[in-house]
Amino acid sequence: TYWSREDYVKSGEFYALAHKNNIYDPVLLKKLADTYYLRHDLERAIYLNELGYERNPHDYHWAMALALLYQEQGDLARMKEYAQAVLDLDAGNKDAAALLEVKSLPANRNNK
């Protein structure tokens, strides 16, 4: 598959088409978001994860993905917002709790 060959452009094209034909499938949406992340397109990865979170507000995995994406982007406030959302859904989540303890972040390293 394109994914296993690390061809994230072709993989993204495949998942975009699959998602277009089944826009409510969260697995396809997540795969599409992941391909954009792996292509260093944080803006699209964030957008698609936000869409997934809107559609699946009780699945903390979407909020955790957003917290990590905002961490990578260097947006401390948004990172903490989504880390808190994770804890609201999964009170024992140690990764989200650790994110809330972060005091500062380096500037975005992926300005693509």
C-alpha positions as CSV (number, residue, x, y, z in Angstrom):
1,T,0.0,0.0,0.0
2,Y,1.0,3.6,-0.4
3,W,1.0,4.0,3.4
4,S,3.4,1.1,4.0
5,R,5.7,2.5,1.3
6,E,5.6,5.8,3.1
7,D,4.2,7.5,0.0
8,Y,2.0,9.9,1.9
9,V,1.1,12.0,-1.1
10,K,-0.5,9.0,-2.9
11,S,-1.8,7.7,0.4
12,G,-3.5,11.1,1.1
13,E,-5.1,11.0,-2.4
14,F,-6.4,7.5,-1.7
15,Y,-7.8,8.5,1.7
16,A,-9.3,11.8,0.4
17,L,-11.2,9.9,-2.3
18,A,-12.3,7.2,0.2
19,H,-13.4,9.9,2.7
20,K,-15.3,11.8,0.0
21,N,-17.3,8.6,-0.6
22,N,-17.9,8.0,3.1
23,I,-17.6,11.4,4.9
24,Y,-18.8,10.1,8.2
25,D,-16.3,7.2,8.6
26,P,-14.0,8.3,11.5
27,V,-11.3,5.8,10.6
28,L,-10.9,7.3,7.1
29,L,-11.0,10.8,8.4
30,K,-8.2,9.9,10.9
31,K,-6.1,8.3,8.3
32,L,-6.5,11.3,6.1
33,A,-5.5,13.6,8.9
34,D,-2.5,11.5,9.7
35,T,-1.3,11.6,6.1
36,Y,-1.3,15.4,6.2
37,Y,0.6,15.3,9.4
38,L,3.2,13.0,7.9
39,R,3.5,15.4,5.0
40,H,4.3,18.1,7.5
41,D,1.0,20.0,6.8
42,L,0.0,20.8,10.4
43,E,-2.8,23.2,9.3
44,R,-4.7,20.5,7.4
45,A,-3.9,17.9,10.0
46,I,-5.4,20.2,12.7
47,Y,-8.4,21.0,10.5
48,L,-9.3,17.4,9.9
49,N,-8.7,16.4,13.6
50,E,-11.0,19.3,14.6
51,L,-13.6,18.0,12.2
52,G,-13.2,14.5,13.7
53,Y,-13.5,15.9,17.2
54,E,-16.7,17.8,16.3
55,R,-18.2,14.6,14.9
56,N,-17.0,12.5,17.7
57,P,-16.9,14.7,20.8
58,H,-17.0,11.7,23.2
59,D,-13.8,10.1,21.8
60,Y,-10.9,11.6,23.6
61,H,-8.4,10.4,21.0
62,W,-9.4,13.3,18.7
63,A,-8.8,15.8,21.5
64,M,-5.5,14.2,22.3
65,A,-4.4,14.4,18.7
66,L,-5.3,18.1,18.7
67,A,-3.4,18.7,21.9
68,L,-0.3,17.1,20.4
69,L,-0.6,19.0,17.1
70,Y,-1.0,22.3,18.9
71,Q,2.0,21.4,21.1
72,E,4.0,20.8,17.9
73,Q,2.7,24.1,16.5
74,G,3.8,25.9,19.6
75,D,0.3,27.0,20.7
76,L,0.4,26.5,24.5
77,A,-3.2,27.8,25.1
78,R,-4.8,25.5,22.5
79,M,-2.7,22.6,23.6
80,K,-3.9,23.0,27.1
81,E,-7.5,23.5,26.0
82,Y,-7.5,20.1,24.2
83,A,-5.5,18.4,27.0
84,Q,-8.2,19.5,29.4
85,A,-10.9,18.1,27.0
86,V,-9.1,14.8,27.1
87,L,-9.1,14.8,30.9
88,D,-12.8,15.7,30.9
89,L,-13.4,12.5,28.9
90,D,-10.7,10.3,30.4
91,A,-9.8,11.6,33.9
92,G,-6.9,9.2,34.4
93,N,-5.1,10.2,31.2
94,K,-1.5,10.8,32.3
95,D,-0.3,12.1,29.0
96,A,-3.0,14.8,29.0
97,A,-2.2,15.6,32.6
98,A,1.4,16.0,31.7
99,L,0.5,18.5,28.9
100,L,-1.3,20.6,31.4
101,E,1.8,21.0,33.4
102,V,3.8,22.4,30.5
103,K,4.8,26.0,31.1
104,S,6.1,27.0,27.7
105,L,6.7,25.6,24.2
106,P,9.3,26.3,21.6
107,A,8.2,28.1,18.4
108,N,6.7,26.1,15.6
109,R,9.3,24.1,13.8
110,N,7.0,23.2,10.9
111,N,6.1,26.3,9.1
112,K,4.9,24.6,5.9
